[in-house]
Structures are given as structure tokens and as C-alpha cells.
Amino acid sequence: MRIGDLAAATGASARSLRYYEEQGLLTSERSAGGQRGYPAGAVERVRLIRSLLAAGLTSATIREVLPCVADASIRTPWLAARLAEELERVQVQITELNRTRDVLAGLVESFSGTAGTVPSATRV
């Protein structure tokens, strides 16, 4: 699969895909003409990388944990502890986001009687 096809299939830019390669998160093979070619499993891998990045994991952390997704034999107690740390961090983010959502929902509800106008103090 060529880089443009992988980008289209995953929603990642070609620049992002090249960055993932630089960080050791994704691999490709070069054709005789120098074009990148990705294996069939690259679509799922890129989707996973993007999901982990969106959750706030660094590319270094993702590089540590990605191999264990495909190879259960390299799952170690250290890696389990590392993943547990990340899981806790993501859970805290979720809790904070839920709290923020509740505040925003309350604000939207409080404006329901004002025909959708925003008070001048909060206009951007």
C-alpha cells in the first residue's frame, strides 16, 4: 500500500505517517523508485497509533507498548505496570472531561430561556 492510500484509509496525513516511521512506530519498504510501501496491517496499526496519541500517550511510550500488541511473548510485568500507569492517567482525563461536560451542559441549559444568546461577558 502506498503512502497516499494509507493516508486516505486512516485519515492520517502523509507527513504524520512519515513521522510515525521516524519514531519507529511504523515500518515500510522502499520500491526501486524509492516510494514507500506499507503492509496490509498498517491501516490497523496507524489507527491504533492515532488512538493512543489522542489519549495523550507520547510516541516514546507508544513505541514501548506497540510490540506487545502483536507479540504476547514479550509482555512483561514492567510493561504491564507501565500500561497500568497510562490507563490511570487516561481515566483521570476521562473524569475531568466528564466534569467539564457537565459544567458546559449546565451552562447551555441555563441559556435555554434566553433564545440562545450569549451574555456579552462571555463573547469571544
Contacts in CASP RR format, 6 or more apart in sequence:
PFRMAT RR
TARGET T0000
AUTHOR 0000-0000-0000
METHOD contacts of the structure
MODEL  1
MRIGDLAAATGASARSLRYYEEQGLLTSERSAGGQRGYPAGAVERVRLIR
SLLAAGLTSATIREVLPCVADASIRTPWLAARLAEELERVQVQITELNRT
RDVLAGLVESFSGTAGTVPSATRV
1 9 0 8 1.000
1 37 0 8 1.000
1 38 0 8 1.000
1 39 0 8 1.000
1 40 0 8 1.000
1 42 0 8 1.000
1 43 0 8 1.000
2 35 0 8 1.000
2 36 0 8 1.000
2 37 0 8 1.000
2 38 0 8 1.000
3 14 0 8 1.000
3 17 0 8 1.000
3 18 0 8 1.000
3 28 0 8 1.000
3 35 0 8 1.000
3 36 0 8 1.000
3 37 0 8 1.000
3 38 0 8 1.000
4 14 0 8 1.000
6 12 0 8 1.000
6 17 0 8 1.000
6 38 0 8 1.000
6 42 0 8 1.000
6 43 0 8 1.000
6 46 0 8 1.000
7 13 0 8 1.000
7 14 0 8 1.000
7 16 0 8 1.000
7 17 0 8 1.000
9 43 0 8 1.000
10 43 0 8 1.000
10 46 0 8 1.000
10 47 0 8 1.000
10 50 0 8 1.000
11 50 0 8 1.000
12 20 0 8 1.000
12 46 0 8 1.000
12 50 0 8 1.000
17 26 0 8 1.000
17 36 0 8 1.000
17 46 0 8 1.000
19 59 0 8 1.000
20 26 0 8 1.000
20 46 0 8 1.000
20 49 0 8 1.000
20 59 0 8 1.000
21 27 0 8 1.000
21 28 0 8 1.000
21 36 0 8 1.000
23 59 0 8 1.000
23 60 0 8 1.000
23 62 0 8 1.000
23 63 0 8 1.000
24 63 0 8 1.000
25 45 0 8 1.000
25 49 0 8 1.000
25 59 0 8 1.000
25 62 0 8 1.000
25 63 0 8 1.000
25 66 0 8 1.000
26 38 0 8 1.000
26 42 0 8 1.000
26 45 0 8 1.000
26 46 0 8 1.000
26 49 0 8 1.000
27 38 0 8 1.000
27 39 0 8 1.000
28 36 0 8 1.000
28 37 0 8 1.000
28 38 0 8 1.000
28 42 0 8 1.000
29 36 0 8 1.000
29 37 0 8 1.000
30 36 0 8 1.000
30 37 0 8 1.000
31 37 0 8 1.000
45 66 0 8 1.000
48 66 0 8 1.000
48 69 0 8 1.000
49 62 0 8 1.000
49 66 0 8 1.000
52 61 0 8 1.000
52 62 0 8 1.000
52 65 0 8 1.000
53 59 0 8 1.000
53 62 0 8 1.000
55 86 0 8 1.000
55 90 0 8 1.000
55 93 0 8 1.000
56 89 0 8 1.000
56 90 0 8 1.000
56 93 0 8 1.000
57 65 0 8 1.000
57 86 0 8 1.000
61 82 0 8 1.000
61 86 0 8 1.000
64 79 0 8 1.000
64 82 0 8 1.000
65 79 0 8 1.000
65 82 0 8 1.000
65 83 0 8 1.000
65 86 0 8 1.000
67 74 0 8 1.000
68 74 0 8 1.000
68 75 0 8 1.000
68 79 0 8 1.000
111 117 0 8 1.000
111 118 0 8 1.000
END
